[in-house]
Amino acid sequence: MLPDVPFLCGFPRATTVTDRMPYREIGDYLKTHRGKVERVVRTLACFDGVHFAARATAPALFSTALEDLTCPPSTVFAAFNAYAHAEKRIEVYDFNDHEGGEQHQQAVQLRWPPARLSG
């Protein structure tokens, strides 16, 4: 697995730390549907990458960018921490937004599978 700045993870957190879409849309909906927070969170959990990560069966190389407002780093770390496979790693790009590590990360990714196979 090579999840780069994975999207749609940690919905409840994301809606409180960023105003970028689609999280802003969730907040806008809840502004006028105040009594539906629990229902919305429960529904979005069906699509939350954190819950899928908990069922992982393959090694993974994640990446996150600390200035990313589209995929806030705390939501990426939530997926990474929930990732069930013991062999996992995360590359952190301190000064990047949603572009993440770009070509640098691609080079890291190209080295990742062969390193797993050579044992």
All heavy atoms as an XYZ file, in Angstrom:
940
protein
N       0.846     -1.175      0.000
C       0.000      0.000      0.000
C       0.888      1.233      0.000
O       1.862      1.294      0.729
C      -0.865      0.030      1.253
C      -2.010     -0.956      1.286
S      -3.415     -0.369      0.367
C      -3.819      1.138      1.202
N       0.481      2.208     -0.785
C       1.227      3.470     -0.861
C       0.281      4.664     -0.727
O       0.134      5.464     -1.644
C       1.990      3.540     -2.188
C       2.983      2.420     -2.450
C       3.497      2.481     -3.886
C       4.128      2.469     -1.464
N      -0.379      4.810      0.418
C      -1.319      5.924      0.578
C      -0.606      7.266      0.782
O       0.000      7.514      1.818
C      -2.151      5.530      1.790
C      -1.330      4.528      2.524
C      -0.385      3.904      1.548
N      -0.678      8.101     -0.237
C      -0.124      9.454     -0.170
C      -1.193     10.398      0.341
O      -2.291     10.446     -0.208
C       0.280      9.932     -1.574
C       1.727      9.702     -1.873
O       2.527      9.531     -0.932
O       2.075      9.689     -3.054
N      -0.851     11.175      1.358
C      -1.786     12.120      1.964
C      -3.231     11.620      1.812
O      -4.050     12.235      1.144
C      -1.603     13.557      1.422
C      -0.288     14.133      1.867
C      -1.702     13.650     -0.099
N      -3.542     10.461      2.441
C      -4.852      9.831      2.232
C      -6.024     10.740      2.594
O      -6.015     11.420      3.611
C      -4.815      8.587      3.109
C      -3.671      8.769      4.022
C      -2.730      9.738      3.400
N      -6.998     10.711      1.716
C      -8.184     11.560      1.778
C      -9.310     10.827      2.484
O      -9.385      9.602      2.464
C      -8.580     11.893      0.338
C      -9.665     12.913      0.189
C      -9.628     14.115      0.854
C     -10.714     12.672     -0.676
C     -10.615     15.074      0.686
C     -11.714     13.616     -0.868
C     -11.667     14.815     -0.181
N     -10.190     11.581      3.115
C     -11.403     11.079      3.760
C     -11.096     10.136      4.917
O     -11.651      9.050      5.035
C     -12.335     10.406      2.730
C     -12.769     11.289      1.567
C     -13.690     10.517      0.633
C     -13.442     12.571      2.042
N     -10.212     10.579      5.778
C      -9.885      9.856      7.006
C     -10.215     10.759      8.194
O      -9.992     11.963      8.140
C      -8.402      9.500      7.049
S      -7.874      8.380      5.750
N     -10.733     10.172      9.245
C     -10.999     10.944     10.453
C     -11.983     12.075     10.266
O     -11.707     13.208     10.654
N     -13.130     11.778      9.684
C     -14.141     12.810      9.417
C     -14.445     13.712     10.618
O     -14.445     14.933     10.464
C     -15.457     12.181      8.935
C     -15.476     11.809      7.490
C     -15.292     10.494      7.111
C     -15.688     12.760      6.509
C     -15.321     10.136      5.774
C     -15.726     12.413      5.171
C     -15.543     11.098      4.803
N     -14.714     13.148     11.798
C     -15.066     14.043     12.910
C     -13.970     15.076     13.199
O     -14.260     16.252     13.413
C     -15.253     13.085     14.096
C     -15.611     11.782     13.456
C     -14.818     11.736     12.178
N     -12.725     14.671     13.174
C     -11.608     15.597     13.415
C     -11.473     16.584     12.262
O     -11.299     17.775     12.473
C     -10.323     14.794     13.599
C      -9.085     15.632     13.632
C      -8.643     15.935     15.027
N      -7.390     16.675     14.992
C      -7.204     17.801     15.618
N      -8.174     18.324     16.343
N      -6.055     18.416     15.560
N     -11.521     16.075     11.044
C     -11.323     16.929      9.863
C     -12.325     18.071      9.808
O     -11.965     19.196      9.437
C     -11.408     16.094      8.593
N     -13.546     17.815     10.218
C     -14.563     18.874     10.150
C     -14.302     19.985     11.159
O     -14.847     21.079     11.019
C     -15.985     18.316     10.369
O     -16.045     17.674     11.646
C     -16.377     17.348      9.273
N     -13.436     19.739     12.133
C     -13.141     20.774     13.124
C     -11.817     21.486     12.885
O     -11.571     22.519     13.502
C     -13.132     20.193     14.556
O     -12.065     19.256     14.675
C     -14.452     19.536     14.896
N     -10.956     20.943     11.999
C      -9.633     21.556     11.814
C      -9.404     22.174     10.439
O      -8.383     22.825     10.234
C      -8.484     20.560     12.129
C      -8.522     20.144     13.581
C      -8.496     19.381     11.193
N     -10.326     21.970      9.504
C     -10.155     22.578      8.185
C     -11.490     23.049      7.639
O     -12.538     22.498      7.983
C      -9.475     21.612      7.186
O      -9.217     22.307      5.961
C     -10.331     20.387      6.903
N     -11.421     24.064      6.790
C     -12.647     24.523      6.147
C     -12.628     24.223      4.650
O     -13.451     24.739      3.900
C     -12.880     26.007      6.412
C     -11.798     26.897      5.833
O     -10.781     26.363      5.344
O     -11.973     28.125      5.872
N     -11.713     23.372      4.216
C     -11.687     22.967      2.805
C     -12.755     21.914      2.549
O     -13.158     21.175      3.439
C     -10.308     22.405      2.426
C      -9.270     23.499      2.293
C      -8.129     23.065      1.408
N      -7.057     24.059      1.441
C      -5.801     23.790      1.174
N      -5.434     22.556      0.851
N      -4.890     24.734      1.219
N     -13.173     21.874      1.310
C     -14.158     20.871      0.912
C     -13.503     19.499      0.920
O     -12.315     19.405      0.675
C     -14.694     21.172     -0.489
C     -15.484     22.448     -0.535
S     -16.904     22.298      0.546
C     -18.148     23.001     -0.481
N     -14.222     18.442      1.194
C     -15.658     18.356      1.449
C     -16.027     18.606      2.901
O     -17.190     18.618      3.248
C     -15.987     16.923      1.071
C     -14.792     16.159      1.504
C     -13.620     17.087      1.202
N     -15.027     18.793      3.750
C     -15.313     18.945      5.178
C     -16.142     20.190      5.468
O     -17.004     20.174      6.338
C     -14.010     18.933      5.981
C     -13.195     17.704      5.679
C     -11.982     17.798      5.011
C     -13.656     16.438      6.010
C     -11.238     16.669      4.706
C     -12.932     15.301      5.701
C     -11.726     15.420      5.049
O     -11.019     14.298      4.737
N     -15.911     21.270      4.727
C     -16.714     22.482      4.892
C     -18.178     22.193      4.570
O     -19.090     22.704      5.223
C     -16.171     23.584      3.964
C     -16.969     24.871      3.934
C     -16.819     25.729      5.209
N     -17.818     25.362      6.219
C     -17.586     25.217      7.524
N     -16.414     25.410      8.031
N     -18.533     24.878      8.350
N     -18.410     21.361      3.576
C     -19.780     21.001      3.203
C     -20.496     20.285      4.349
O     -21.685     20.497      4.585
C     -19.746     20.116      1.954
C     -21.104     19.794      1.396
C     -21.022     19.008      0.102
O     -20.015     18.317     -0.146
O     -21.989     19.085     -0.669
N     -19.766     19.449      5.061
C     -20.353     18.744      6.211
C     -20.731     19.763      7.287
O     -21.830     19.715      7.837
C     -19.369     17.685      6.756
C     -19.117     16.610      5.699
C     -19.901     17.067      8.048
C     -17.905     15.734      5.969
N     -19.816     20.684      7.566
C     -20.111     21.735      8.541
C     -21.284     22.595      8.130
O     -22.136     22.941      8.959
N     -21.333     22.947      6.855
C     -22.460     23.755      6.354
C     -23.785     23.011      6.525
O     -24.789     23.602      6.907
C     -22.252     24.117      4.880
C     -21.145     25.140      4.676
O     -20.718     25.772      5.675
O     -20.696     25.287      3.518
N     -23.782     21.721      6.242
C     -24.996     20.913      6.405
C     -25.433     20.909      7.872
O     -26.605     21.099      8.179
C     -24.746     19.484      5.907
C     -25.911     18.560      6.114
C     -26.976     18.544      5.217
C     -25.964     17.717      7.215
C     -28.061     17.697      5.414
C     -27.039     16.871      7.418
C     -28.084     16.867      6.516
O     -29.162     16.032      6.714
N     -24.452     20.705      8.757
C     -24.789     20.612     10.178
C     -25.191     21.948     10.787
O     -25.850     21.983     11.822
C     -23.633     19.973     10.947
C     -23.425     18.495     10.625
C     -22.160     17.970     11.281
C     -24.643     17.667     11.030
N     -24.849     23.056     10.135
C     -25.301     24.374     10.610
C     -26.817     24.472     10.580
O     -27.423     25.143     11.413
C     -24.733     25.486      9.722
C     -23.322     25.852     10.027
C     -22.879     26.974      9.087
C     -21.430     27.286      9.272
N     -20.959     28.335      8.345
N     -27.417     23.843      9.591
C     -28.878     23.914      9.441
C     -29.584     22.635      9.871
O     -30.807     22.583      9.886
C     -29.263     24.251      7.985
O     -28.714     23.268      7.124
C     -28.746     25.634      7.604
N     -28.817     21.606     10.197
C     -29.380     20.334     10.671
C     -28.714     19.981     11.999
O     -28.070     18.937     12.137
C     -29.154     19.224      9.630
C     -29.812     19.485      8.330
N     -29.230     20.240      7.335
C     -31.026     19.118      7.864
C     -30.049     20.317      6.298
N     -31.159     19.651      6.590
N     -28.890     20.848     12.967
C     -28.161     20.766     14.226
C     -28.365     19.457     14.977
O     -27.465     18.993     15.655
C     -28.532     21.948     15.118
C     -27.990     23.241     14.593
C     -28.582     24.430     15.348
N     -28.281     25.666     14.648
C     -28.991     26.142     13.639
N     -30.053     25.494     13.219
N     -28.645     27.262     13.048
N     -29.504     18.865     14.891
C     -29.791     17.638     15.636
C     -29.294     16.370     14.963
O     -29.562     15.276     15.454
N     -28.580     16.490     13.864
C     -28.195     15.305     13.102
C     -26.699     14.981     13.166
O     -26.212     14.174     12.393
C     -28.622     15.470     11.652
C     -30.128     15.551     11.502
C     -30.556     15.477     10.078
C     -32.087     15.509     10.034
N     -32.591     15.293      8.704
N     -25.981     15.575     14.092
C     -24.538     15.353     14.163
C     -24.211     13.876     14.331
O     -23.386     13.323     13.595
C     -23.900     16.191     15.302
C     -22.433     15.836     15.470
C     -24.072     17.670     15.027
N     -24.846     13.223     15.295
C     -24.574     11.798     15.536
C     -24.849     10.949     14.300
O     -24.067     10.070     13.950
C     -25.437     11.296     16.704
C     -24.631     10.796     17.872
C     -25.540     10.291     18.968
O     -26.060      9.166     18.839
O     -25.720     11.040     19.952
N     -25.957     11.220     13.657
C     -26.331     10.459     12.464
C     -25.327     10.681     11.331
O     -24.932      9.742     10.633
C     -27.729     10.858     12.015
C     -28.232     10.076     10.841
C     -29.646     10.468     10.510
N     -30.123      9.679      9.388
C     -31.294      9.849      8.834
N     -32.124     10.758      9.298
N     -31.649      9.122      7.808
N     -24.896     11.911     11.149
C     -23.925     12.234     10.101
C     -22.596     11.541     10.389
O     -21.997     10.922      9.507
C     -23.752     13.761      9.963
C     -22.535     14.107      9.130
C     -25.004     14.386      9.366
N     -22.129     11.616     11.626
C     -20.863     10.968     11.993
C     -20.958      9.457     11.790
O     -20.039      8.833     11.262
C     -20.474     11.322     13.452
C     -19.320     10.465     13.948
C     -20.129     12.803     13.559
N     -22.061      8.860     12.175
C     -22.263      7.420     12.014
C     -22.278      7.030     10.529
O     -21.662      6.044     10.126
C     -23.569      7.000     12.701
C     -23.745      5.505     12.830
C     -24.960      5.107     13.681
N     -26.202      5.724     13.250
C     -26.856      6.667     13.918
N     -26.383      7.118     15.066
N     -27.978      7.171     13.462
N     -22.928      7.841      9.703
C     -22.985      7.563      8.262
C     -21.607      7.716      7.626
O     -21.169      6.864      6.846
C     -23.998      8.502      7.570
O     -25.288      8.285      8.156
C     -24.049      8.252      6.079
N     -20.910      8.785      7.965
C     -19.584      9.019      7.380
C     -18.572      7.965      7.813
O     -17.606      7.694      7.091
C     -19.087     10.418      7.731
C     -19.858     11.557      7.078
C     -19.378     12.897      7.613
C     -19.740     11.502      5.566
N     -18.796      7.342      8.952
C     -17.891      6.277      9.411
C     -17.842      5.124      8.410
O     -16.833      4.417      8.319
C     -18.329      5.767     10.783
N     -18.896      4.962      7.618
C     -18.925      3.902      6.605
C     -17.924      4.153      5.486
O     -17.576      3.233      4.738
C     -20.322      3.790      6.001
S     -21.587      3.303      7.171
N     -17.448      5.393      5.358
C     -16.524      5.766      4.284
C     -15.164      6.219      4.816
O     -14.311      6.637      4.053
C     -17.127      6.912      3.452
C     -18.492      6.598      2.931
C     -19.623      7.013      3.619
C     -18.645      5.862      1.775
C     -20.890      6.709      3.145
C     -19.903      5.556      1.292
C     -21.029      5.976      1.984
N     -14.981      6.154      6.111
C     -13.786      6.697      6.753
C     -12.599      5.750      6.598
O     -12.651      4.599      7.012
C     -14.083      6.933      8.234
C     -13.077      7.817      8.914
O     -11.876      7.712      8.589
O     -13.486      8.604      9.777
N     -11.531      6.254      6.016
C     -10.331      5.455      5.795
C      -9.715      4.899      7.064
O      -9.022      3.875      7.027
N      -9.965      5.536      8.202
C      -9.440      5.031      9.469
C      -9.993      3.633      9.732
O      -9.268      2.733     10.167
C      -9.781      5.989     10.633
C      -9.454      5.365     11.980
C      -9.042      7.305     10.462
N     -11.264      3.428      9.447
C     -11.892      2.130      9.709
C     -11.395      1.063      8.731
O     -11.255     -0.098      9.109
C     -13.416      2.258      9.681
C     -13.911      3.253     10.677
N     -13.798      3.067     12.034
C     -14.474      4.473     10.517
C     -14.278      4.120     12.667
N     -14.706      4.986     11.768
N     -11.115      1.447      7.507
C     -10.557      0.495      6.539
C      -9.125      0.138      6.915
O      -8.692     -1.001      6.747
C     -10.610      1.062      5.118
C     -12.006      1.264      4.620
C     -12.473      2.536      4.351
C     -12.864      0.197      4.434
C     -13.780      2.742      3.895
C     -14.162      0.379      3.981
C     -14.621      1.657      3.714
N      -8.382      1.099      7.430
C      -6.988      0.863      7.818
C      -6.887     -0.222      8.883
O      -5.928     -1.005      8.894
C      -6.365      2.164      8.317
N      -7.862     -0.294      9.732
C      -7.846     -1.285     10.811
C      -7.938     -2.717     10.293
O      -7.664     -3.662     11.034
C      -8.990     -1.002     11.784
N      -8.276     -2.886      9.028
C      -8.405     -4.233      8.437
C      -7.251     -4.561      7.493
O      -7.290     -5.537      6.762
C      -9.733     -4.312      7.693
C     -10.922     -4.080      8.625
C     -12.214     -4.010      7.891
N     -12.449     -5.275      7.194
C     -13.446     -5.484      6.360
N     -14.287     -4.517      6.118
N     -13.593     -6.644      5.773
N      -6.209     -3.775      7.526
C      -5.100     -3.913      6.577
C      -4.358     -5.233      6.734
O      -4.169     -5.727      7.843
C      -4.131     -2.765      6.768
N      -3.921     -5.757      5.584
C      -3.160     -7.007      5.597
C      -1.880     -6.910      4.773
O      -1.266     -7.927      4.484
C      -4.025     -8.171      5.056
O      -4.417     -7.863      3.719
C      -5.254     -8.400      5.923
N      -1.478     -5.705      4.397
C      -0.285     -5.518      3.568
C       0.594     -4.433      4.178
O       0.101     -3.526      4.842
C      -0.697     -5.113      2.147
N       1.899     -4.492      3.936
C       2.785     -3.414      4.382
C       2.356     -2.090      3.735
O       1.769     -2.090      2.656
C       4.159     -3.832      3.865
C       4.061     -5.285      3.610
C       2.628     -5.545      3.240
N       2.668     -0.978      4.410
C       2.236      0.319      3.882
C       3.273      1.411      4.105
O       3.948      1.444      5.130
C       0.925      0.744      4.533
N       3.353      2.278      3.125
C       4.171      3.484      3.190
C       3.228      4.666      3.022
O       2.729      4.926      1.929
C       5.227      3.492      2.087
C       6.017      4.789      1.923
C       6.840      5.088      3.172
C       6.903      4.710      0.695
N       2.936      5.347      4.107
C       2.058      6.520      4.102
C       2.887      7.776      3.882
O       4.103      7.774      4.073
C       1.382      6.679      5.470
C       0.228      5.780      5.747
C       0.417      4.423      5.980
C      -1.067      6.277      5.812
C      -0.644      3.587      6.277
C      -2.139      5.450      6.099
C      -1.932      4.101      6.336
N       2.206      8.858      3.544
C       2.838     10.176      3.576
C       1.808     11.190      4.036
O       0.600     11.008      3.857
C       3.396     10.566      2.203
O       2.362     10.932      1.325
N       2.318     12.251      4.649
C       1.471     13.362      5.064
C       2.275     14.648      4.951
O       3.506     14.625      4.974
C       0.940     13.180      6.508
O      -0.042     14.184      6.778
C       2.044     13.260      7.545
N       1.572     15.748      4.792
C       2.206     17.057      4.732
C       1.613     17.906      5.862
O       0.390     18.002      5.988
C       1.946     17.708      3.377
N       2.465     18.487      6.660
C       2.003     19.157      7.868
C       1.242     20.451      7.628
O       0.575     20.951      8.531
C       3.174     19.400      8.818
C       3.857     18.136      9.335
C       4.913     18.488     10.368
C       2.859     17.125      9.885
N       1.295     20.988      6.409
C       0.520     22.187      6.092
C      -0.677     21.872      5.193
O      -1.273     22.765      4.601
C       1.433     23.244      5.459
C       2.480     23.740      6.434
C       3.336     24.868      5.906
O       3.024     25.429      4.828
O       4.325     25.200      6.576
N      -1.025     20.605      5.114
C      -2.120     20.146      4.254
C      -3.460     20.423      4.913
O      -3.770     19.881      5.964
C      -1.958     18.648      3.977
C      -2.918     18.118      2.937
O      -3.885     18.822      2.569
O      -2.704     16.983      2.485
N      -4.272     21.266      4.288
C      -5.606     21.555      4.791
C      -6.674     20.718      4.090
O      -7.824     20.701      4.521
C      -5.921     23.046      4.632
C      -5.023     23.982      5.448
C      -5.359     25.435      5.146
C      -5.144     23.688      6.928
N      -6.306     20.019      3.027
C      -7.248     19.134      2.342
C      -7.325     17.794      3.060
O      -8.406     17.239      3.260
C      -6.829     18.930      0.874
O      -6.769     20.213      0.241
C      -7.810     18.037      0.129
N      -6.169     17.267      3.439
C      -6.069     16.037      4.233
C      -5.245     16.377      5.469
O      -4.027     16.151      5.493
C      -5.398     14.920      3.438
S      -6.292     14.450      1.959
N      -5.878     16.960      6.481
C      -5.124     17.397      7.653
C      -4.249     16.281      8.231
O      -4.676     15.126      8.293
C      -6.216     17.805      8.643
C      -7.394     18.138      7.793
C      -7.318     17.182      6.636
N      -3.025     16.606      8.620
C      -2.097     15.578      9.096
C      -2.647     14.747     10.252
O      -2.391     13.540     10.310
C      -0.860     16.360      9.527
C      -1.116     17.779      9.255
C      -2.447     17.939      8.631
N      -3.414     15.335     11.136
C      -3.955     14.547     12.246
C      -4.876     13.443     11.752
O      -4.942     12.364     12.360
C      -4.686     15.446     13.246
O      -5.738     16.149     12.622
N      -5.557     13.661     10.634
C      -6.434     12.616     10.093
C      -5.617     11.523      9.411
O      -5.977     10.349      9.462
C      -7.470     13.203      9.121
O      -6.821     13.697      7.942
C      -8.269     14.328      9.772
N      -4.505     11.911      8.792
C      -3.611     10.916      8.177
C      -2.971     10.067      9.272
O      -2.891      8.840      9.164
C      -2.542     11.595      7.297
C      -1.565     10.563      6.756
C      -3.201     12.367      6.162
N      -2.517     10.715     10.353
C      -1.929      9.965     11.459
C      -2.951      9.034     12.102
O      -2.600      7.950     12.566
C      -1.319     10.904     12.502
C       0.041     11.406     12.114
C       0.225     12.720     11.733
C       1.143     10.561     12.123
C       1.481     13.190     11.369
C       2.407     11.019     11.764
C       2.579     12.334     11.389
N      -4.220      9.429     12.120
C      -5.267      8.544     12.652
C      -5.346      7.268     11.827
O      -5.428      6.163     12.382
C      -6.614      9.265     12.671
N      -5.310      7.402     10.510
C      -5.335      6.221      9.647
C      -4.059      5.403      9.818
O      -4.099      4.167      9.914
C      -5.520      6.628      8.188
N      -2.920      6.075      9.867
C      -1.647      5.387     10.051
C      -1.627      4.616     11.374
O      -1.240      3.443     11.426
C      -0.494      6.397     10.005
C       0.848      5.782     10.271
C       1.502      5.061      9.288
C       1.464      5.937     11.502
C       2.746      4.481      9.525
C       2.699      5.370     11.748
C       3.349      4.642     10.767
N      -2.055      5.252     12.440
C      -2.051      4.596     13.750
C      -3.031      3.431     13.814
O      -2.792      2.460     14.535
C      -2.347      5.611     14.856
C      -1.210      6.588     15.031
O      -0.051      6.288     14.743
N      -1.525      7.785     15.495
N      -4.119      3.518     13.056
C      -5.096      2.430     13.032
C      -4.682      1.301     12.100
O      -5.245      0.206     12.162
C      -6.461      2.977     12.592
N      -3.709      1.568     11.239
C      -3.300      0.589     10.230
C      -2.863     -0.698     10.919
O      -1.946     -0.704     11.748
C      -2.184      1.153      9.345
C      -2.057      0.432      8.030
C      -2.942      0.692      7.001
C      -1.078     -0.529      7.837
C      -2.848      0.023      5.793
C      -0.973     -1.206      6.632
C      -1.859     -0.924      5.621
O      -1.768     -1.600      4.430
N      -3.503     -1.793     10.580
C      -3.346     -3.040     11.323
C      -2.046     -3.786     11.043
O      -1.565     -4.512     11.900
C      -4.540     -3.961     11.034
N      -1.489     -3.648      9.871
C      -0.275     -4.409      9.543
C       0.910     -3.849     10.315
O       1.076     -2.633     10.434
C      -0.007     -4.341      8.034
C       0.922     -5.402      7.556
N       2.291     -5.280      7.672
C       0.681     -6.609      6.990
C       2.856     -6.369      7.171
N       1.904     -7.188      6.757
N       1.735     -4.739     10.827
C       2.877     -4.323     11.655
C       3.916     -3.540     10.860
O       4.584     -2.665     11.409
C       3.530     -5.538     12.296
N       4.064     -3.866      9.572
C       5.077     -3.176      8.771
C       4.449     -1.959      8.109
O       3.714     -2.062      7.125
C       5.667     -4.100      7.713
C       6.825     -3.469      6.988
C       7.450     -4.368      5.939
O       7.066     -5.546      5.830
O       8.308     -3.868      5.209
N       4.735     -0.817      8.683
C       4.214      0.447      8.148
C       5.215      1.540      8.444
O       5.992      1.472      9.409
C       2.848      0.772      8.741
C       2.856      0.950     10.261
C       1.458      1.167     10.798
C       1.499      1.311     12.308
N       0.164      1.508     12.859
N       5.180      2.549      7.590
C       6.084      3.691      7.734
C       5.351      4.918      7.221
O       4.473      4.804      6.363
C       7.338      3.427      6.901
C       8.426      4.462      7.087
C       9.696      4.038      6.395
N       9.956      4.965      5.302
C      10.773      4.723      4.294
N      11.388      3.569      4.199
N      10.973      5.625      3.368
N       5.717      6.077      7.749
C       5.106      7.316      7.271
C       6.202      8.338      6.997
O       7.108      8.527      7.804
C       4.047      7.864      8.261
C       3.267      9.029      7.637
C       4.660      8.231      9.586
C       1.990      9.395      8.368
N       6.128      8.955      5.832
C       7.011     10.056      5.459
C       6.266     11.343      5.784
O       5.094     11.499      5.416
C       7.324     10.015      3.960
C       8.123      8.803      3.532
C       9.563      8.856      4.000
O      10.186      9.930      3.914
O      10.060      7.814      4.466
N       6.934     12.261      6.463
C       6.308     13.516      6.868
C       7.019     14.669      6.174
O       8.240     14.797      6.260
C       6.366     13.691      8.402
C       5.762     15.026      8.819
C       5.658     12.531      9.098
N       6.233     15.497      5.494
C       6.752     16.669      4.789
C       6.301     17.908      5.548
O       5.133     18.296      5.495
C       6.290     16.653      3.327
C       6.838     15.436      2.623
C       6.081     14.285      2.466
C       8.155     15.424      2.179
C       6.618     13.153      1.866
C       8.696     14.295      1.580
C       7.923     13.166      1.433
O       8.469     12.047      0.855
N       7.245     18.491      6.279
C       6.937     19.572      7.223
C       6.338     20.819      6.588
O       5.459     21.448      7.177
C       8.203     20.000      7.973
C       8.772     18.875      8.831
O       8.003     17.986      9.236
O       9.982     18.909      9.091
N       6.805     21.203      5.415
C       6.431     22.504      4.860
C       5.595     22.394      3.592
O       5.509     23.344      2.834
C       7.696     23.337      4.607
C       8.469     23.555      5.870
C       9.606     22.814      6.140
C       8.033     24.463      6.821
C      10.314     22.989      7.320
C       8.729     24.650      8.008
C       9.869     23.903      8.259
N       4.956     21.251      3.383
C       4.156     21.070      2.183
C       2.669     21.085      2.503
O       2.251     20.767      3.608
C       4.515     19.763      1.475
C       5.904     19.819      0.903
O       6.874     19.525      1.592
N       6.007     20.232     -0.342
N       1.899     21.430      1.468
C       0.441     21.377      1.543
C       0.019     20.053      0.905
O       0.754     19.072      0.957
C      -0.149     22.598      0.813
C      -1.644     22.811      1.088
O      -2.309     21.915      1.647
O      -2.162     23.878      0.726
N      -1.091     20.027      0.220
C      -1.647     18.779     -0.289
C      -0.798     18.110     -1.371
O      -0.983     16.934     -1.666
C      -3.080     19.012     -0.788
C      -3.819     17.741     -1.060
N      -4.024     16.788     -0.087
C      -4.381     17.270     -2.184
C      -4.678     15.778     -0.618
N      -4.918     16.039     -1.890
N       0.165     18.830     -1.933
C       1.038     18.191     -2.925
C       1.966     17.180     -2.261
O       2.562     16.335     -2.926
C       1.847     19.245     -3.700
C       3.040     19.820     -2.954
C       2.700     20.870     -1.897
O       1.515     21.237     -1.753
O       3.633     21.332     -1.222
N       2.095     17.236     -0.958
C       2.932     16.284     -0.229
C       4.377     16.351     -0.676
O       4.914     17.414     -0.936
N       4.988     15.197     -0.799
C       6.395     15.139     -1.165
C       6.679     15.128     -2.648
O       7.837     15.109     -3.057
N       5.623     15.106     -3.448
C       5.739     15.112     -4.910
C       6.795     14.122     -5.408
O       6.741     12.952     -5.076
C       5.995     16.531     -5.421
C       4.842     17.464     -5.164
C       5.081     18.859     -5.668
O       6.114     19.457     -5.293
O       4.233     19.346     -6.438
N       7.736     14.563     -6.233
C       8.720     13.665     -6.850
C       9.598     12.970     -5.807
O      10.007     11.834     -5.998
C       9.612     14.411     -7.862
C       8.880     14.872     -9.093
C       8.171     16.206     -8.888
O       8.212     16.813     -7.826
N       7.485     16.671     -9.922
N       9.888     13.645     -4.716
C      10.683     13.014     -3.664
C       9.935     11.791     -3.121
O      10.514     10.717     -2.957
C      10.987     13.997     -2.532
C      11.724     13.361     -1.399
N      13.075     13.141     -1.440
C      11.291     12.870     -0.221
C      13.449     12.543     -0.318
N      12.379     12.371      0.438
N       8.651     11.954     -2.868
C       7.849     10.835     -2.362
C       7.724      9.734     -3.410
O       7.760      8.552     -3.078
C       6.454     11.319     -1.924
C       5.549     10.231     -1.393
C       6.039      9.574     -0.119
O       6.963     10.048      0.535
N       5.414      8.480      0.253
N       7.609     10.110     -4.659
C       7.535      9.094     -5.722
C       8.799      8.250     -5.757
O       8.736      7.031     -5.931
C       7.287      9.754     -7.076
C       5.895     10.335     -7.190
C       5.721     11.183     -8.441
O       6.649     11.378     -9.216
N       4.515     11.701     -8.623
N       9.949      8.867     -5.556
C      11.206      8.116     -5.525
C      11.241      7.166     -4.327
O      11.678      6.015     -4.445
C      12.392      9.080     -5.483
N      10.759      7.631     -3.185
C      10.690      6.776     -1.994
C       9.758      5.594     -2.272
O      10.061      4.450     -1.929
C      10.215      7.589     -0.760
C       9.968      6.694      0.436
C      11.216      8.682     -0.422
N       8.640      5.864     -2.921
C       7.676      4.802     -3.242
C       8.262      3.765     -4.204
O       7.980      2.582     -4.076
C       6.405      5.398     -3.849
C       5.575      6.145     -2.838
C       4.398      6.838     -3.477
O       4.480      7.334     -4.601
N       3.290      6.896     -2.763
N       9.045      4.218     -5.165
C       9.640      3.280     -6.118
C      10.618      2.332     -5.427
O      10.789      1.192     -5.870
C      10.335      4.029     -7.250
C       9.396      4.710     -8.246
C      10.189      5.587     -9.203
C       8.577      3.684     -8.997
N      11.236      2.767     -4.367
C      12.150      1.910     -3.623
C      11.430      0.994     -2.629
O      11.972     -0.026     -2.216
C      13.187      2.755     -2.869
C      14.174      3.451     -3.781
C      15.298      4.119     -3.013
N      14.855      5.142     -2.073
C      14.672      6.434     -2.375
N      14.891      6.868     -3.612
N      14.287      7.284     -1.460
N      10.239      1.346     -2.242
C       9.512      0.615     -1.185
C       9.197     -0.834     -1.557
O       9.602     -1.738     -0.818
C       8.238      1.394     -0.815
C       7.361      0.722      0.200
C       6.219      0.016     -0.052
C       7.539      0.679      1.610
N       5.681     -0.436      1.105
C       6.469     -0.044      2.146
C       8.495      1.202      2.479
C       6.313     -0.278      3.520
C       8.344      0.969      3.841
C       7.271      0.238      4.342
N       8.503     -1.148     -2.661
C       8.179     -2.561     -2.945
C       9.406     -3.453     -3.111
O       9.452     -4.535     -2.527
C       7.339     -2.496     -4.222
C       6.766     -1.125     -4.227
C       7.842     -0.257     -3.601
N      10.430     -3.047     -3.869
C      11.597     -3.918     -4.000
C      12.261     -4.215     -2.649
O      12.750     -5.328     -2.421
C      12.540     -3.144     -4.924
C      11.652     -2.254     -5.704
C      10.542     -1.882     -4.755
N      12.269     -3.260     -1.769
C      12.855     -3.475     -0.441
C      12.077     -4.522      0.338
O      12.650     -5.282      1.104
C      12.912     -2.152      0.325
N      10.760     -4.595      0.133
C       9.933     -5.598      0.806
C      10.217     -6.978      0.230
O      10.161     -7.964      0.923
C       8.434     -5.323      0.630
C       7.935     -3.926      0.925
C       7.794     -3.539      2.378
N       8.958     -3.355      3.186
C       9.906     -2.406      3.074
N       9.871     -1.530      2.139
N      10.913     -2.337      3.916
N      10.481     -7.054     -1.067
C      10.666     -8.338     -1.735
C      12.060     -8.935     -1.497
O      12.215    -10.143     -1.484
C      10.421     -8.189     -3.236
C       9.010     -7.764     -3.622
C       8.928     -7.488     -5.111
C       8.005     -8.820     -3.208
N      13.050     -8.072     -1.325
C      14.405     -8.574     -1.162
C      14.670     -9.122      0.230
O      15.638     -9.812      0.454
C      15.421     -7.480     -1.521
O      15.306     -6.414     -0.602
N      13.755     -8.780      1.160
C      13.778     -9.326      2.503
C      15.021     -9.104      3.248
O      15.483     -9.657      4.110
